[in-house]
Amino acid sequence: MKVFFSALVLLVGLTTVSFAQKGVLKFKEETHKFGKVPQGVPVTNEFVFTNTGTDPVVISNVTVSCGCTTPVWSKAPVLPGKTGIIKATFNAAAAGSFNKPVTVFSNTEGGSITLYLNGEVVAKEAKTSSK
């Protein structure tokens, strides 16, 4: 009977731990739509989030799919109730549509979330000289 009771207490304890809330990232937006942007002009968006959980959130890494996007983020823990920013700059070098993922890795429950930058780079008009 002692073994059963001990096992039950352990099971309840583990269940409680697994449901304990950690840090939670709640972004104001997960996709930013730039619309049309001129070719050759880098554009930047700041993805603002709030830690709605009970533990501090630490952003361990932010990855992008190519060298055309550069992320910047704070290395300091974001305390519960506080806000943080993931800043992403897209170099609008080539004309055409884009949808660039920005993946944020942290100590939250899911471990990562993917944000997106999208829009259309509009080609520069060829300059004509009048003679």
C-alpha positions in Angstrom: 0.0 0.0 0.0 2.9 2.4 0.8 4.3 1.8 -2.7 1.0 2.5 -4.3 0.5 5.7 -2.3 4.1 6.8 -3.1 3.6 6.2 -6.8 0.3 8.1 -6.7 2.0 11.1 -5.0 4.8 11.0 -7.6 2.4 10.9 -10.5 0.3 13.8 -9.2 3.5 15.8 -8.6 4.8 15.2 -12.1 1.4 16.1 -13.6 1.4 19.3 -11.7 4.9 20.2 -12.9 4.0 19.4 -16.5 1.0 21.8 -16.4 2.9 24.6 -14.6 2.9 27.6 -16.8 6.3 28.8 -18.1 7.1 32.0 -19.9 4.7 32.6 -22.8 5.4 34.9 -25.8 2.3 36.7 -27.0 3.1 38.7 -30.2 1.1 41.7 -31.3 1.4 40.4 -34.8 3.1 37.2 -36.2 3.1 38.3 -39.8 4.0 41.8 -41.0 2.8 42.9 -44.4 5.0 45.7 -45.9 3.0 46.0 -49.0 5.0 47.4 -51.9 8.6 48.4 -51.1 11.1 50.0 -53.5 14.0 47.9 -54.7 17.3 48.6 -53.1 15.8 50.0 -49.9 16.0 47.8 -46.7 12.8 47.7 -44.7 12.6 46.9 -40.9 9.8 45.7 -38.6 9.8 45.3 -34.9 7.8 42.3 -33.7 6.7 43.3 -30.2 5.8 40.6 -27.7 4.6 40.4 -24.1 5.6 37.6 -21.7 2.2 36.5 -20.5 3.5 33.6 -18.5 4.8 33.2 -15.0 8.6 32.7 -15.6 11.1 34.9 -17.4 11.6 34.3 -21.1 15.0 34.0 -22.6 15.4 34.3 -26.4 18.3 31.9 -27.2 18.4 32.4 -30.9 16.6 33.9 -33.9 17.2 32.4 -37.3 16.2 33.5 -40.8 16.1 31.6 -44.2 18.7 33.7 -46.1 21.2 36.5 -45.8 18.7 39.0 -47.1 17.1 39.2 -43.6 18.9 40.3 -40.4 17.4 39.8 -37.0 18.3 41.6 -33.8 17.0 40.8 -30.3 17.6 41.4 -26.7 19.7 38.9 -24.8 18.3 39.9 -21.4 15.5 37.8 -19.9 12.0 39.2 -20.4 10.2 39.1 -17.0 6.5 38.2 -16.7 4.2 41.1 -17.8 7.1 42.9 -19.6 7.6 43.4 -23.3 10.4 42.6 -25.7 11.2 43.1 -29.4 12.5 41.0 -32.3 13.7 43.4 -34.9 14.0 42.1 -38.5 15.4 43.9 -41.5 14.8 42.7 -45.0 17.2 43.9 -47.8 14.8 44.5 -50.7 17.4 43.9 -53.4 15.6 41.7 -55.9 12.2 42.6 -57.4 9.2 40.3 -56.7 7.1 38.9 -53.9 8.7 37.8 -50.7 7.6 35.9 -47.6 10.5 35.6 -45.2 10.4 33.4 -42.0 12.0 34.6 -38.8 12.1 31.8 -36.3 12.4 32.7 -32.6 13.9 30.1 -30.2 13.2 30.5 -26.5 12.7 28.6 -23.2 8.9 28.7 -23.7 6.6 25.7 -23.8 6.8 25.2 -27.6 10.4 26.2 -27.8 10.0 28.2 -31.0 7.6 30.4 -33.0 8.0 31.5 -36.6 7.1 35.1 -37.6 6.9 36.3 -41.2 7.8 39.4 -43.2 6.0 39.6 -46.6 5.4 42.0 -49.4 6.4 42.9 -52.9 9.7 44.5 -54.0 9.0 46.9 -56.8 11.7 47.3 -59.4 13.4 50.6 -59.8 12.4 52.4 -63.0 15.2 52.8 -65.5 16.4 56.3 -65.6 16.3 57.9 -69.0 18.5 60.7 -69.9 17.1 63.5 -72.0 19.4 65.0 -74.6 
